[in-house]
Amino acid sequence: MHALYSKEFEVLQEEIGYRFKDPKILLQALTHKSYAGEHGLKSYETLEFLGDALINLFVVDLLTSEFPHTSEGELAMMKSYFVSEEYLCRLAEELSMDQLILLSGRRRNGHVSASILADTFEALWAAIYIDCGRSVDTVKSLFNKLYRYKIVNSVKEKEYKKDYKTLLQEETQRRWKERPTYRVVSVEGPHHDRLFEVECSIREFRASAKGRSKKSAQQMAAKRVLELILSSEN
Ligand code: MN
């Protein structure tokens, strides 16, 4: 358990501004099941499950308080970006969590996948939550201190709108472990003035859009399908 006392563990706690009373729970948040099995340790799965819910709450709380006049549909788009694997993976990298994750020897070839990084980032927040005595307020203010400004800025920069194809794929992978498909429905106009119509579909969700390039038509179609999926919950 030397990892508990390593310099990197110290640095992580300094960066998040929280010192663990029970560092073992921090260790658990960083332990992949491949390593846990070999070393008789607990892995991060349950923490990830709880952390996922906490981060969802913090992000929605932050977005609705910062942007009270934004429509629910737009808020759902923002949220799906800020809780996405891609985004959480980036936050994990900023904390150098990739250096700390415990994977089994066979799998540890220097590279940690984005999904494991995002998962451990979620687990980290559940670990803090449990360690501090399950105080949502404590963890929420820590989260806000670290990320509120950053997220608000990203919203203002419209960063969350950049790539609907990626957003959609993450959403469908997460929900159903499936990817959407794209199909060119029609191509109109002369060569120098083409107009593409692309249809995007996954499960019962289907939408099409037109664009001057296949790519832009795909992006718009992906946006529409994502909106359909996100609004189907209510
Ligand atoms: Mn996860």
py3Dmol code that shows the C-alpha trace and the ligand (Angstrom):
import py3Dmol

protein = """\
ATOM      1  CA  MET A   1       0.000   0.000   0.000  1.00  0.00           C
ATOM      2  CA  HIS A   2       2.970   2.242  -0.514  1.00  0.00           C
ATOM      3  CA  ALA A   3       0.940   4.077  -3.161  1.00  0.00           C
ATOM      4  CA  LEU A   4      -1.027   5.706  -0.355  1.00  0.00           C
ATOM      5  CA  TYR A   5       2.006   7.584   0.794  1.00  0.00           C
ATOM      6  CA  SER A   6       3.434   8.459  -2.580  1.00  0.00           C
ATOM      7  CA  LYS A   7       4.121  12.022  -3.552  1.00  0.00           C
ATOM      8  CA  GLU A   8       1.481  11.863  -6.294  1.00  0.00           C
ATOM      9  CA  PHE A   9      -1.221  11.102  -3.742  1.00  0.00           C
ATOM     10  CA  GLU A  10      -0.142  14.140  -1.774  1.00  0.00           C
ATOM     11  CA  VAL A  11      -0.176  16.315  -4.871  1.00  0.00           C
ATOM     12  CA  LEU A  12      -3.655  15.142  -5.890  1.00  0.00           C
ATOM     13  CA  GLN A  13      -5.070  15.989  -2.474  1.00  0.00           C
ATOM     14  CA  GLU A  14      -3.396  19.385  -2.603  1.00  0.00           C
ATOM     15  CA  GLU A  15      -4.803  20.108  -6.043  1.00  0.00           C
ATOM     16  CA  ILE A  16      -8.371  19.251  -5.137  1.00  0.00           C
ATOM     17  CA  GLY A  17      -8.005  21.063  -1.831  1.00  0.00           C
ATOM     18  CA  TYR A  18      -9.149  18.145   0.258  1.00  0.00           C
ATOM     19  CA  ARG A  19      -7.209  15.947   2.643  1.00  0.00           C
ATOM     20  CA  PHE A  20      -8.592  12.458   3.180  1.00  0.00           C
ATOM     21  CA  LYS A  21      -9.181  11.266   6.720  1.00  0.00           C
ATOM     22  CA  ASP A  22      -9.177   7.749   5.322  1.00  0.00           C
ATOM     23  CA  PRO A  23      -6.759   7.604   2.376  1.00  0.00           C
ATOM     24  CA  LYS A  24      -7.825   4.026   1.672  1.00  0.00           C
ATOM     25  CA  ILE A  25     -11.003   5.295   0.107  1.00  0.00           C
ATOM     26  CA  LEU A  26      -8.997   7.507  -2.203  1.00  0.00           C
ATOM     27  CA  LEU A  27      -6.961   4.462  -3.131  1.00  0.00           C
ATOM     28  CA  GLN A  28     -10.164   2.579  -3.899  1.00  0.00           C
ATOM     29  CA  ALA A  29     -11.315   5.378  -6.209  1.00  0.00           C
ATOM     30  CA  LEU A  30      -8.142   4.847  -8.211  1.00  0.00           C
ATOM     31  CA  THR A  31      -8.214   1.048  -8.293  1.00  0.00           C
ATOM     32  CA  HIS A  32      -9.386  -0.640 -11.468  1.00  0.00           C
ATOM     33  CA  LYS A  33     -11.002  -4.044 -11.094  1.00  0.00           C
ATOM     34  CA  SER A  34      -8.130  -5.725 -12.941  1.00  0.00           C
ATOM     35  CA  TYR A  35      -5.757  -4.639 -10.173  1.00  0.00           C
ATOM     36  CA  ALA A  36      -8.235  -5.089  -7.328  1.00  0.00           C
ATOM     37  CA  GLY A  37      -8.725  -8.736  -8.242  1.00  0.00           C
ATOM     38  CA  GLU A  38      -5.019  -9.489  -8.225  1.00  0.00           C
ATOM     39  CA  HIS A  39      -4.312  -7.665  -4.978  1.00  0.00           C
ATOM     40  CA  GLY A  40      -7.403  -8.371  -2.908  1.00  0.00           C
ATOM     41  CA  LEU A  41      -8.474  -4.726  -2.936  1.00  0.00           C
ATOM     42  CA  LYS A  42     -11.809  -3.036  -3.560  1.00  0.00           C
ATOM     43  CA  SER A  43     -12.254  -1.486  -6.991  1.00  0.00           C
ATOM     44  CA  TYR A  44     -13.851   1.801  -7.893  1.00  0.00           C
ATOM     45  CA  GLU A  45     -17.129   0.573  -9.471  1.00  0.00           C
ATOM     46  CA  THR A  46     -19.520   1.415  -6.641  1.00  0.00           C
ATOM     47  CA  LEU A  47     -17.817   4.743  -6.067  1.00  0.00           C
ATOM     48  CA  GLU A  48     -18.093   5.498  -9.770  1.00  0.00           C
ATOM     49  CA  PHE A  49     -21.830   4.795  -9.624  1.00  0.00           C
ATOM     50  CA  LEU A  50     -22.285   7.238  -6.763  1.00  0.00           C
ATOM     51  CA  GLY A  51     -19.859   9.795  -8.194  1.00  0.00           C
ATOM     52  CA  ASP A  52     -21.722   9.813 -11.494  1.00  0.00           C
ATOM     53  CA  ALA A  53     -24.882  10.866  -9.653  1.00  0.00           C
ATOM     54  CA  LEU A  54     -23.039  13.534  -7.650  1.00  0.00           C
ATOM     55  CA  ILE A  55     -21.386  15.105 -10.684  1.00  0.00           C
ATOM     56  CA  ASN A  56     -24.733  15.146 -12.487  1.00  0.00           C
ATOM     57  CA  LEU A  57     -26.227  16.996  -9.536  1.00  0.00           C
ATOM     58  CA  PHE A  58     -23.350  19.489  -9.280  1.00  0.00           C
ATOM     59  CA  VAL A  59     -23.386  20.240 -13.002  1.00  0.00           C
ATOM     60  CA  VAL A  60     -27.162  20.656 -13.209  1.00  0.00           C
ATOM     61  CA  ASP A  61     -27.179  22.774 -10.053  1.00  0.00           C
ATOM     62  CA  LEU A  62     -24.421  24.967 -11.456  1.00  0.00           C
ATOM     63  CA  LEU A  63     -26.009  25.348 -14.901  1.00  0.00           C
ATOM     64  CA  THR A  64     -29.504  26.146 -13.638  1.00  0.00           C
ATOM     65  CA  SER A  65     -28.214  28.703 -11.147  1.00  0.00           C
ATOM     66  CA  GLU A  66     -25.819  30.376 -13.597  1.00  0.00           C
ATOM     67  CA  PHE A  67     -28.171  30.285 -16.592  1.00  0.00           C
ATOM     68  CA  PRO A  68     -31.687  30.527 -15.149  1.00  0.00           C
ATOM     69  CA  HIS A  69     -33.254  31.790 -18.371  1.00  0.00           C
ATOM     70  CA  THR A  70     -31.987  29.020 -20.592  1.00  0.00           C
ATOM     71  CA  SER A  71     -34.476  26.478 -21.903  1.00  0.00           C
ATOM     72  CA  GLU A  72     -34.521  22.978 -20.519  1.00  0.00           C
ATOM     73  CA  GLY A  73     -33.553  21.556 -23.909  1.00  0.00           C
ATOM     74  CA  GLU A  74     -30.464  23.751 -24.103  1.00  0.00           C
ATOM     75  CA  LEU A  75     -29.542  22.943 -20.505  1.00  0.00           C
ATOM     76  CA  ALA A  76     -29.790  19.245 -21.332  1.00  0.00           C
ATOM     77  CA  MET A  77     -27.331  19.770 -24.194  1.00  0.00           C
ATOM     78  CA  MET A  78     -24.896  21.570 -21.926  1.00  0.00           C
ATOM     79  CA  LYS A  79     -25.204  18.949 -19.247  1.00  0.00           C
ATOM     80  CA  SER A  80     -24.583  16.070 -21.613  1.00  0.00           C
ATOM     81  CA  TYR A  81     -21.336  17.761 -22.644  1.00  0.00           C
ATOM     82  CA  PHE A  82     -20.062  18.503 -19.133  1.00  0.00           C
ATOM     83  CA  VAL A  83     -20.750  15.014 -17.813  1.00  0.00           C
ATOM     84  CA  SER A  84     -19.447  13.316 -20.968  1.00  0.00           C
ATOM     85  CA  GLU A  85     -16.586  10.877 -20.904  1.00  0.00           C
ATOM     86  CA  GLU A  86     -14.530  13.227 -23.025  1.00  0.00           C
ATOM     87  CA  TYR A  87     -14.936  16.164 -20.671  1.00  0.00           C
ATOM     88  CA  LEU A  88     -14.448  14.240 -17.434  1.00  0.00           C
ATOM     89  CA  CYS A  89     -11.411  12.537 -18.910  1.00  0.00           C
ATOM     90  CA  ARG A  90      -9.904  15.953 -19.520  1.00  0.00           C
ATOM     91  CA  LEU A  91     -10.544  17.020 -15.927  1.00  0.00           C
ATOM     92  CA  ALA A  92      -8.916  13.792 -14.728  1.00  0.00           C
ATOM     93  CA  GLU A  93      -5.884  14.457 -16.893  1.00  0.00           C
ATOM     94  CA  GLU A  94      -5.559  17.954 -15.483  1.00  0.00           C
ATOM     95  CA  LEU A  95      -5.249  16.364 -12.052  1.00  0.00           C
ATOM     96  CA  SER A  96      -2.689  13.882 -13.463  1.00  0.00           C
ATOM     97  CA  MET A  97      -4.904  11.035 -12.319  1.00  0.00           C
ATOM     98  CA  ASP A  98      -3.547   8.892 -15.155  1.00  0.00           C
ATOM     99  CA  GLN A  99      -0.336   8.640 -13.122  1.00  0.00           C
ATOM    100  CA  LEU A 100      -2.187   7.252 -10.126  1.00  0.00           C
ATOM    101  CA  ILE A 101      -4.626   4.708 -11.481  1.00  0.00           C
ATOM    102  CA  LEU A 102      -3.891   1.154 -10.420  1.00  0.00           C
ATOM    103  CA  LEU A 103      -4.306  -1.255 -13.318  1.00  0.00           C
ATOM    104  CA  SER A 104      -3.077  -4.807 -13.496  1.00  0.00           C
ATOM    105  CA  GLY A 105       0.465  -5.202 -14.847  1.00  0.00           C
ATOM    106  CA  ARG A 106      -0.691  -6.757 -18.072  1.00  0.00           C
ATOM    107  CA  ARG A 107      -2.962  -3.891 -18.903  1.00  0.00           C
ATOM    108  CA  ARG A 108      -0.708  -1.144 -17.740  1.00  0.00           C
ATOM    109  CA  ASN A 109       1.326  -0.206 -20.748  1.00  0.00           C
ATOM    110  CA  GLY A 110       1.569   3.425 -19.875  1.00  0.00           C
ATOM    111  CA  HIS A 111      -1.737   4.270 -21.469  1.00  0.00           C
ATOM    112  CA  VAL A 112      -4.978   4.592 -19.543  1.00  0.00           C
ATOM    113  CA  SER A 113      -8.165   4.720 -21.608  1.00  0.00           C
ATOM    114  CA  ALA A 114     -10.421   7.762 -21.595  1.00  0.00           C
ATOM    115  CA  SER A 115     -13.266   5.743 -20.142  1.00  0.00           C
ATOM    116  CA  ILE A 116     -11.192   4.542 -17.166  1.00  0.00           C
ATOM    117  CA  LEU A 117      -9.984   8.088 -16.557  1.00  0.00           C
ATOM    118  CA  ALA A 118     -13.514   9.465 -16.608  1.00  0.00           C
ATOM    119  CA  ASP A 119     -14.691   6.672 -14.305  1.00  0.00           C
ATOM    120  CA  THR A 120     -11.991   7.322 -11.737  1.00  0.00           C
ATOM    121  CA  PHE A 121     -12.765  11.032 -11.856  1.00  0.00           C
ATOM    122  CA  GLU A 122     -16.368  10.175 -10.932  1.00  0.00           C
ATOM    123  CA  ALA A 123     -15.170   7.788  -8.232  1.00  0.00           C
ATOM    124  CA  LEU A 124     -12.936  10.495  -6.771  1.00  0.00           C
ATOM    125  CA  TRP A 125     -15.953  12.688  -5.989  1.00  0.00           C
ATOM    126  CA  ALA A 126     -17.799   9.838  -4.317  1.00  0.00           C
ATOM    127  CA  ALA A 127     -14.674   9.107  -2.272  1.00  0.00           C
ATOM    128  CA  ILE A 128     -14.570  12.699  -1.028  1.00  0.00           C
ATOM    129  CA  TYR A 129     -18.296  12.569  -0.313  1.00  0.00           C
ATOM    130  CA  ILE A 130     -18.009   9.443   1.820  1.00  0.00           C
ATOM    131  CA  ASP A 131     -14.792  10.538   3.518  1.00  0.00           C
ATOM    132  CA  CYS A 132     -16.260  13.880   4.628  1.00  0.00           C
ATOM    133  CA  GLY A 133     -19.289  12.197   6.187  1.00  0.00           C
ATOM    134  CA  ARG A 134     -21.649  12.357   3.211  1.00  0.00           C
ATOM    135  CA  SER A 135     -22.100  16.106   3.193  1.00  0.00           C
ATOM    136  CA  VAL A 136     -23.360  17.115  -0.245  1.00  0.00           C
ATOM    137  CA  ASP A 137     -22.699  20.785   0.584  1.00  0.00           C
ATOM    138  CA  THR A 138     -19.047  20.205   1.395  1.00  0.00           C
ATOM    139  CA  VAL A 139     -18.405  18.285  -1.810  1.00  0.00           C
ATOM    140  CA  LYS A 140     -20.462  20.646  -3.922  1.00  0.00           C
ATOM    141  CA  SER A 141     -18.556  23.704  -2.766  1.00  0.00           C
ATOM    142  CA  LEU A 142     -15.282  21.932  -3.446  1.00  0.00           C
ATOM    143  CA  PHE A 143     -16.473  21.022  -6.925  1.00  0.00           C
ATOM    144  CA  ASN A 144     -17.625  24.580  -7.564  1.00  0.00           C
ATOM    145  CA  LYS A 145     -14.348  26.013  -6.340  1.00  0.00           C
ATOM    146  CA  LEU A 146     -12.483  23.885  -8.845  1.00  0.00           C
ATOM    147  CA  TYR A 147     -14.823  23.896 -11.824  1.00  0.00           C
ATOM    148  CA  ARG A 148     -17.547  26.523 -11.677  1.00  0.00           C
ATOM    149  CA  TYR A 149     -15.576  29.226 -13.432  1.00  0.00           C
ATOM    150  CA  LYS A 150     -14.251  26.782 -16.005  1.00  0.00           C
ATOM    151  CA  ILE A 151     -17.687  25.398 -16.873  1.00  0.00           C
ATOM    152  CA  VAL A 152     -19.350  28.809 -17.008  1.00  0.00           C
ATOM    153  CA  ASN A 153     -16.608  29.951 -19.347  1.00  0.00           C
ATOM    154  CA  SER A 154     -17.027  26.936 -21.593  1.00  0.00           C
ATOM    155  CA  VAL A 155     -20.733  27.671 -21.842  1.00  0.00           C
ATOM    156  CA  LYS A 156     -20.010  31.278 -22.790  1.00  0.00           C
ATOM    157  CA  GLU A 157     -17.532  30.111 -25.413  1.00  0.00           C
ATOM    158  CA  LYS A 158     -20.213  27.718 -26.694  1.00  0.00           C
ATOM    159  CA  GLU A 159     -17.674  24.960 -26.391  1.00  0.00           C
ATOM    160  CA  TYR A 160     -20.417  22.448 -25.701  1.00  0.00           C
ATOM    161  CA  LYS A 161     -21.890  23.023 -29.148  1.00  0.00           C
ATOM    162  CA  LYS A 162     -18.860  22.127 -31.138  1.00  0.00           C
ATOM    163  CA  ASP A 163     -19.232  18.520 -32.000  1.00  0.00           C
ATOM    164  CA  TYR A 164     -22.667  16.958 -31.972  1.00  0.00           C
ATOM    165  CA  LYS A 165     -21.532  13.723 -33.605  1.00  0.00           C
ATOM    166  CA  THR A 166     -19.196  13.024 -30.713  1.00  0.00           C
ATOM    167  CA  LEU A 167     -21.771  14.063 -28.151  1.00  0.00           C
ATOM    168  CA  LEU A 168     -24.418  11.863 -29.713  1.00  0.00           C
ATOM    169  CA  GLN A 169     -22.142   8.872 -29.940  1.00  0.00           C
ATOM    170  CA  GLU A 170     -21.135   9.183 -26.309  1.00  0.00           C
ATOM    171  CA  GLU A 171     -24.759   9.393 -25.294  1.00  0.00           C
ATOM    172  CA  THR A 172     -25.785   6.322 -27.299  1.00  0.00           C
ATOM    173  CA  GLN A 173     -22.743   4.304 -26.202  1.00  0.00           C
ATOM    174  CA  ARG A 174     -23.504   5.101 -22.614  1.00  0.00           C
ATOM    175  CA  ARG A 175     -27.187   4.232 -22.891  1.00  0.00           C
ATOM    176  CA  TRP A 176     -27.205   1.249 -25.216  1.00  0.00           C
ATOM    177  CA  LYS A 177     -23.609   0.448 -26.157  1.00  0.00           C
ATOM    178  CA  GLU A 178     -24.524   1.254 -29.749  1.00  0.00           C
ATOM    179  CA  ARG A 179     -23.486   3.837 -32.300  1.00  0.00           C
ATOM    180  CA  PRO A 180     -25.779   5.906 -34.506  1.00  0.00           C
ATOM    181  CA  THR A 181     -25.655   5.394 -38.263  1.00  0.00           C
ATOM    182  CA  TYR A 182     -25.507   8.071 -40.960  1.00  0.00           C
ATOM    183  CA  ARG A 183     -26.853   7.770 -44.453  1.00  0.00           C
ATOM    184  CA  VAL A 184     -26.794  10.222 -47.327  1.00  0.00           C
ATOM    185  CA  VAL A 185     -30.417  10.551 -48.413  1.00  0.00           C
ATOM    186  CA  SER A 186     -29.937  12.882 -51.341  1.00  0.00           C
ATOM    187  CA  VAL A 187     -27.433  15.077 -53.104  1.00  0.00           C
ATOM    188  CA  GLU A 188     -28.794  18.060 -54.959  1.00  0.00           C
ATOM    189  CA  GLY A 189     -27.389  20.838 -57.061  1.00  0.00           C
ATOM    190  CA  PRO A 190     -24.447  21.228 -59.408  1.00  0.00           C
ATOM    191  CA  HIS A 191     -20.945  20.235 -58.392  1.00  0.00           C
ATOM    192  CA  HIS A 192     -19.898  23.640 -57.076  1.00  0.00           C
ATOM    193  CA  ASP A 193     -23.136  24.092 -55.175  1.00  0.00           C
ATOM    194  CA  ARG A 194     -23.999  20.754 -53.660  1.00  0.00           C
ATOM    195  CA  LEU A 195     -26.565  20.282 -50.971  1.00  0.00           C
ATOM    196  CA  PHE A 196     -26.401  17.066 -48.999  1.00  0.00           C
ATOM    197  CA  GLU A 197     -29.195  15.574 -47.006  1.00  0.00           C
ATOM    198  CA  VAL A 198     -28.083  13.133 -44.336  1.00  0.00           C
ATOM    199  CA  GLU A 199     -30.212  10.976 -42.111  1.00  0.00           C
ATOM    200  CA  CYS A 200     -29.001   9.933 -38.696  1.00  0.00           C
ATOM    201  CA  SER A 201     -30.669   7.148 -36.808  1.00  0.00           C
ATOM    202  CA  ILE A 202     -30.343   5.028 -33.726  1.00  0.00           C
ATOM    203  CA  ARG A 203     -33.032   2.764 -32.331  1.00  0.00           C
ATOM    204  CA  GLU A 204     -36.395   4.539 -32.712  1.00  0.00           C
ATOM    205  CA  PHE A 205     -34.761   7.952 -33.060  1.00  0.00           C
ATOM    206  CA  ARG A 206     -34.347   9.344 -36.522  1.00  0.00           C
ATOM    207  CA  ALA A 207     -33.785  12.776 -38.046  1.00  0.00           C
ATOM    208  CA  SER A 208     -32.339  14.263 -41.190  1.00  0.00           C
ATOM    209  CA  ALA A 209     -30.706  17.552 -42.052  1.00  0.00           C
ATOM    210  CA  LYS A 210     -29.304  19.371 -45.053  1.00  0.00           C
ATOM    211  CA  GLY A 211     -25.893  20.947 -45.373  1.00  0.00           C
ATOM    212  CA  ARG A 212     -23.354  22.249 -47.858  1.00  0.00           C
ATOM    213  CA  SER A 213     -21.050  19.414 -46.919  1.00  0.00           C
ATOM    214  CA  LYS A 214     -21.704  15.867 -45.809  1.00  0.00           C
ATOM    215  CA  LYS A 215     -20.026  16.735 -42.528  1.00  0.00           C
ATOM    216  CA  SER A 216     -22.156  19.725 -41.715  1.00  0.00           C
ATOM    217  CA  ALA A 217     -25.314  17.801 -42.620  1.00  0.00           C
ATOM    218  CA  GLN A 218     -24.205  14.974 -40.324  1.00  0.00           C
ATOM    219  CA  GLN A 219     -23.582  17.430 -37.495  1.00  0.00           C
ATOM    220  CA  MET A 220     -27.058  18.939 -37.795  1.00  0.00           C
ATOM    221  CA  ALA A 221     -28.710  15.540 -38.059  1.00  0.00           C
ATOM    222  CA  ALA A 222     -26.753  14.368 -34.994  1.00  0.00           C
ATOM    223  CA  LYS A 223     -27.907  17.449 -33.095  1.00  0.00           C
ATOM    224  CA  ARG A 224     -31.546  16.701 -33.899  1.00  0.00           C
ATOM    225  CA  VAL A 225     -31.291  13.075 -32.869  1.00  0.00           C
ATOM    226  CA  LEU A 226     -29.525  14.053 -29.645  1.00  0.00           C
ATOM    227  CA  GLU A 227     -32.334  16.489 -28.876  1.00  0.00           C
ATOM    228  CA  LEU A 228     -34.896  13.756 -29.517  1.00  0.00           C
ATOM    229  CA  ILE A 229     -33.117  11.358 -27.172  1.00  0.00           C
ATOM    230  CA  LEU A 230     -32.616  13.919 -24.433  1.00  0.00           C
ATOM    231  CA  SER A 231     -36.230  15.077 -24.574  1.00  0.00           C
ATOM    232  CA  SER A 232     -37.652  11.550 -24.662  1.00  0.00           C
ATOM    233  CA  GLU A 233     -36.922  11.100 -20.950  1.00  0.00           C
ATOM    234  CA  ASN A 234     -39.584  13.500 -19.818  1.00  0.00           C
TER     235      ASN A 234
END
"""
ligand_1 = """\
1
MN
Mn -18.611 6.324 -15.646
"""
view = py3Dmol.view(width=600, height=400)
view.addModel(protein, "pdb")
view.setStyle({"model": 0}, {"cartoon": {"style": "trace"}})
view.addModel(ligand_1, "xyz")
view.setStyle({"model": 1}, {"stick": {}})
view.zoomTo()
view.show()
